[in-house]
């Protein structure tokens, strides 16, 4: 009988340990839901949109770099957040991104400019964009720029507005891709 009690006690502690581990493994914050910042061409991206985690779907991701121009767009994984089916995109002027480091890029309303920043629901593409944003800037921090092996990784943040004046604040964006 003493042996049976010891076995039951050990089983109870084992299940308690498994429960604690599972609880510990689950992300606790929206930021923890994002993919980690990497620099290996993992084809990952994600961002916080007004504080909600959006995790990019690699099959919907397009990233390119050529002659100092960074182009980036993509959508989220199904059911990855309360902001269903969000897309994000930005393009810089040629020659802007030329090395690793932090780049502050003014957001201008001029539609004829190459620079573009936008995000929105897929059924209303880029509801929030520089088209409605008169001021501000985006920050893009390039951690890896390998033009020989075609890798680029970094982080981004910007705020854009809709035609109605409400804002979409993009923070803690990150990308890691192999282009071309």
N, C-alpha and C positions, 0 to 999 in steps of 0.2 A: 504494500500500500504506500509506503514511504517512497518507493521507487516511482510509482505512478504519479504521485504529487510532484516530484522533482521533474519528471518528463512534462507534465502539464504546465508547470511554472516556466520551464525553458521554452516551451512552445508559445506561451503567452508573450514572453519577452521578445522572441523572434518575430512574431507578427507585429508587435509594437515597433520594433526596429524597422521593419519593412514599411510600415505606415509612415513613420517619420522620414524615411529616405524619400518616399514618393512625394510627400508634401514639400520637402526641401528641394527636389529637382524641378518642380513646377515654377515657372517665372512668377514673381510676385508683383512686378511693376510692368508697365507698358514698355519701358526702355529695355528691360530684360527679355522681352519677347522678340526684339530685333535680332537679326543675325549679328554675330560678332564682327568687329572691324578686322579684316584680314587683308593681305596683300599678295595673294597667290593665284589670282585668276579663277576664283571659285564660282563666278557667275552669280553672285549674291547681291542683293540690295534690299534696303528697307528704310523707313523713315517714320517719324511721328507726325501725324496730321492733327493739329489742335489737341495734341496729347495722346492720341490713339495710335497704336502700332499698326503700320501697314507693312506687310512682308511681301517682297516682290516674287512673282512667279517667273522662274528662269525662261519658260517658254514664251513669255510676253515681254521679255527684256531686250532692248536694243541699246547698245553702247558703242560709240565710235569716237575715235580721236584722229584728227588729221590736220597738219599744218597749224597747230595751236588752237584748233577748234574742237571743243568737247560737245558731243551730242549724246543725250541720255533720255530714254523714255521707257515706260513699262507700266504694268498693272499689278494688282495684288493677287494673292492666292485666294480662292473662294473661301468665304467665311473666316478670313483672317482677322477681321475687326468688325466693329459696328458700322464703319464707313465702307459698305459693300462696294466692290468693283471700282476702286479708285485707281486713277492713272496719274502719272506724274511725268513731266518732261522739261528739259531745259537744253538750250543750245547757246554756246558763247560765240562771240565774234572770232574769226581766224586770228591767230597770233596772241590770243589772250592767255591761254594756258600753255606755258612753254617749259616748265620745270616742276619739281616738287615745291611745295610751299602753300601759303595761304593767299587766296585771291579774293578781293572784294570787287564785285561786279555790280555797277549801278543798274537798277531796274528802271527802264524807261518805257514810256507809253508808246513811243514811236514804233509803229508796226513795220516800217521799212527796214528797221535795224535787224541785224542777224541775231542779236541776243534775244532769247525767249525764255521765259519762266512761266510754267503753268501747272495746274493740277485740277482734277475734277472728276465727277462721275462719268463712267464710260458712255452712258446714254446721252449725256450733255458734255461732250469733250471739252476739257479745260475750262470749266465754269469759272475758275479763278485764274487770272493770268495777268501778265504785264500790260495787256491791252487796257485793263481797268486800274492799273497801279501807277500813280503819279510819282512816287518817291520810294526811297529805300534802296537796299542793295542785297545781293546774295553773297554768301561766303562759300567758297569751295576750297577745301584743303586737300591738296594732292599729296598722298603719302608715297605712292609709287607711280612712276611714269617710265616705263621701259619701252622705248620705241624700236628696239631690236627684236624683242620677243613679244611685243604687243600686249603688255599688261598695264592696267591702270587701276588704282585704288585710291579712295579718299572719302571725305565726308562733305556734307552740304547742309545749308539752311537758308531759308528765305520766307518772306511773307508776301502773299499776293491777295488781291481783292477781286470781288465779283462786280458785275455791273450795278448791283444794289448796295455796294459799299461794305458788305460784310467780308471779313478776312479769313484766310486760311493760313495758319502759321505752320510751316514745315521746319522741324528741328531734328537734330540727331540723325540726319540722313547719312547713309553709308552705301558705298558700292565697291565692288571688287570684280573686275571683268577682264577677259582676254578679248581684244577686238581684232578686226579684219578677218 
